[in-house]
């Protein structure tokens, strides 16, 4: 039935009013959020002009152009191109371990094995794959934290030999500035058979639907594959391989803490698996040895503001280019023990990129600078947890002040 003109007009008017009201509401929300960002940026910059406690055990090993060139031309005792084999990172772990570092966190992704990399010659003359060498050094050190983003699971060879995983996901605000991070993320780890099937049948595991009794896996072509499961999400192995019997978990959900929190947890001995979560009330409570307690102010989604207290050039941060440590490790392995240093003893070491103009570049805007190292978020978060100095939202402070007055 066709609407008459006089009946269509009220409908159009109502829709127009609805659009205007929604637009105003969105504009109002955006205005207050941007006002919050402005006050946060101002507080972050102003705080640098006032003394505050700072951790004395933070360090940064920077991968920059000088290091890339030093490895390329062999000045560190070996030579490789831009995309280093895992041997290089294994040698770095070995050196930091020899110096007595407390923990070593890599803001570098190792999401796949590289069997194409050159073999590594060991002291006894034998050769092992580069990936195995890296895993071996991690196992020996026992204090390595590897980066995770949830995009792809780390190979078991690396994950099982690392001390822990640290989330390095970066989420900038709509104006391109990095202000906040999520304290932890829940990543779903699918059984290897599901991962293999995803590649063979173009399955979208991220869109999988879990129902009582079955998992529905959508394919890229619009079709679906259904996998029967029991109440514990166990599936029948024979459904994937007729030569097997028994059951296995289809997936596990793993909580991965932000890398800076994982670093700070080491000296404070924070019990991260048993953290007290109270997101509705805006807090996460971490408890450690000797009565240590830290309360992270978060929003309902678990995000918190980064307290930008230590810029990359801050004198309280020990910083050294990666080539210095690689060169010293080469001398150490060759018995040249004179003039060796242990500057990284008891340090919480972050290894990350400070390079420009290549695939390793990891830079962006923060409240302090328009172009700086985004790896700095991790040691600033570690510093906040160690010192207990966090930045809270201005509206939360205002709300609590009003509650105290009442």
WOWO-V664796 format. One record per run of one state. SS is the DSSP state (H for helix, E for strand, - for the rest). FROM is the first residue (numbers start at 1). LEN is the number of residues. If there is no record, write none. Layout:
ss & from & len
SS & FROM & LEN
SS & FROM & LEN
//
This chain:
ss & from & len
- & 1 & 4
H & 5 & 43
- & 48 & 10
E & 58 & 6
- & 64 & 1
H & 65 & 9
- & 74 & 12
H & 86 & 14
- & 100 & 3
E & 103 & 4
- & 107 & 13
E & 120 & 2
- & 122 & 5
E & 127 & 2
- & 129 & 1
H & 130 & 12
- & 142 & 2
E & 144 & 5
- & 149 & 7
H & 156 & 4
- & 160 & 4
E & 164 & 4
- & 168 & 9
E & 177 & 2
- & 179 & 1
E & 180 & 3
- & 183 & 1
E & 184 & 7
- & 191 & 1
H & 192 & 10
- & 202 & 1
E & 203 & 1
- & 204 & 1
H & 205 & 3
- & 208 & 1
E & 209 & 3
- & 212 & 2
E & 214 & 6
- & 220 & 4
E & 224 & 5
- & 229 & 5
E & 234 & 3
H & 237 & 3
- & 240 & 7
E & 247 & 3
- & 250 & 1
E & 251 & 8
H & 259 & 10
- & 269 & 3
H & 272 & 3
- & 275 & 1
E & 276 & 3
H & 279 & 3
- & 282 & 1
E & 283 & 5
- & 288 & 1
H & 289 & 3
- & 292 & 1
E & 293 & 5
- & 298 & 5
E & 303 & 3
- & 306 & 12
E & 318 & 4
H & 322 & 12
- & 334 & 14
E & 348 & 6
- & 354 & 9
E & 363 & 4
- & 367 & 5
E & 372 & 2
- & 374 & 2
H & 376 & 12
- & 388 & 3
E & 391 & 1
- & 392 & 2
H & 394 & 12
- & 406 & 1
//
